Structures are given as structure tokens and as C-alpha cells.
Amino acid sequence: MDELLEILRSLHPDVDFAESDRLVDDKILDSFDIVTIVAEIYDVFGVAVPAEEIVPANFNSAEALYALVERLEDE
């Protein structure tokens, strides 16, 4: 989770990613951020995020995003 939080903080250092659960809904993360996050997840975790998993529910919080990474790692 720490590595994921580092990725998120590199994009928006002023956001409390540990507490926020509306990152996409509140337009904190935009499409460019999501593309960057997907690429960084691949680089850091070695996990490719399929297009069908790129939905707001998976990117609205660091917890949801980390759950996605863990699920994809197990597949």
C-alpha cells in the first residue's frame, strides 16, 4: 500500500489519499492521472490493469485501487 500511496502522492501531493474515497467522483483524479497510475502500477507491481477494470469504483480511493492491484496479482 505504501508504494501505491507514493504513486498517488507524486501526482497530487496536497491530497490526503488515505482518507479520500471520492477521487474520481470529486474530479481529483482525471483521465491523464488514471493513465499514469495504470502505467505506474505495471512498473511497480508488475500488474497490467485491463481496460474493463478502469472504472471509477476502482479508482475512487487508495483502498479500492490497492484491492484491485491485489486481486490482479492473484489472477
Residue, then its C-alpha position, 0 to 999 in steps of 0.5 A: m500500500d505504501e508504494l501505491l500511496e507514493i504513486l498517488r502522492s507524486l501526482h497530487p501531493d496536497v491530497d490526503f489519499a488515505e482518507s479520500d474515497r471520492l477521487v474520481d467522483d470529486k474530479i481529483l483524479d482525471s483521465f491523464d492521472i488514471v493513465t499514469i497510475v495504470a502505467e505506474i502500477y505495471d512498473v511497480f507491481g508488475v500488474a497490467v490493469p485491463a481496460e474493463e477494470i478502469v472504472p471509477a469504483n476502482f479508482n475512487s480511493a487508495e483502498a479500492l485501487y490497492a484491492l484491485v492491484e491485489r486481486l490482479e496479482d492473484e489472477 
